[in-house]
């Protein structure tokens, strides 16, 4: 998916799924994946393929995944 904005503009923006699933904040942008992080103490990290991006609304990056699907993208052992 192509965005009409620079990849760097989505850093530190909120990420959500199609059913308002909170995926945290965008932390890293890889070649094929976006890494998000949710929480302060018990952090949850997600590694979501870029091809699942539905769009960007200026403050929020939307993914075509639902809350039930988000568990398969959890990668809590990722290091920054």
C-alpha positions as CSV (number, residue, x, y, z in Angstrom):
1,X,0.0,0.0,0.0
2,X,1.2,3.5,-0.8
3,X,0.7,6.3,1.5
4,X,0.4,10.0,0.5
5,X,2.7,10.9,3.4
6,X,6.3,10.3,4.2
7,X,7.0,7.2,6.4
8,X,8.7,9.4,8.9
9,X,5.4,11.3,9.5
10,X,3.8,8.2,11.0
11,X,6.4,7.7,13.7
12,X,5.0,8.3,17.2
13,X,1.4,8.2,15.8
14,X,-1.4,6.0,17.1
15,X,-2.1,2.7,15.4
16,X,-5.5,1.0,15.4
17,X,-7.3,-1.9,13.8
18,X,-10.6,-1.8,11.9
19,X,-12.7,-2.5,15.0
20,X,-11.0,0.2,17.1
21,X,-8.4,-2.3,18.3
22,X,-5.7,-0.3,20.0
23,X,-2.3,-1.3,18.6
24,X,-0.3,1.4,20.4
25,X,2.1,3.9,19.0
26,X,4.3,3.5,15.9
27,X,7.9,3.0,17.0
28,X,9.7,1.7,14.0
29,X,9.3,1.4,10.2
30,X,11.0,-1.5,8.5
31,X,11.1,-2.5,4.9
32,X,8.0,-4.7,5.2
33,X,6.7,-4.2,8.7
34,X,5.6,-1.5,11.1
35,X,6.5,-2.0,14.8
36,X,4.1,-0.6,17.3
37,X,4.2,-0.5,21.1
38,X,1.3,-0.3,23.6
39,X,1.4,0.3,27.3
40,X,3.7,1.8,29.8
41,X,4.6,-0.9,32.4
42,X,3.4,-4.1,30.7
43,X,4.4,-3.2,27.1
44,X,3.0,-5.1,24.2
45,X,4.8,-4.8,20.9
46,X,3.3,-5.7,17.5
47,X,5.1,-6.3,14.2
48,X,2.5,-5.7,11.5
49,X,3.0,-6.1,7.7
50,X,2.8,-2.9,5.7
51,X,0.4,-4.6,3.3
52,X,-2.2,-4.5,6.1
53,X,-2.2,-0.7,6.3
54,X,-5.7,0.6,5.5
55,X,-4.8,4.3,5.6
56,X,-3.4,7.2,7.6
57,X,-5.7,9.9,9.0
58,X,-3.0,12.4,10.1
59,X,-2.9,11.3,13.7
60,X,-3.8,7.6,13.4
61,X,-2.4,4.8,11.2
62,X,-5.2,2.3,10.4
63,X,-4.6,-1.4,9.8
64,X,-6.9,-4.0,8.2
65,X,-6.9,-6.3,11.2
66,X,-9.3,-7.0,14.0
67,X,-8.6,-7.3,17.8
68,X,-8.9,-11.1,17.6
69,X,-6.2,-11.2,14.8
70,X,-3.8,-8.8,16.5
71,X,-2.5,-11.5,18.8
72,X,-0.7,-13.2,15.9
73,X,1.4,-10.0,15.4
74,X,2.5,-9.8,19.0
75,X,6.3,-9.7,19.3
76,X,7.0,-8.7,22.9
77,X,10.6,-9.9,22.7
78,X,11.5,-7.3,20.0
79,X,14.3,-4.9,21.1
80,X,14.4,-1.3,20.0
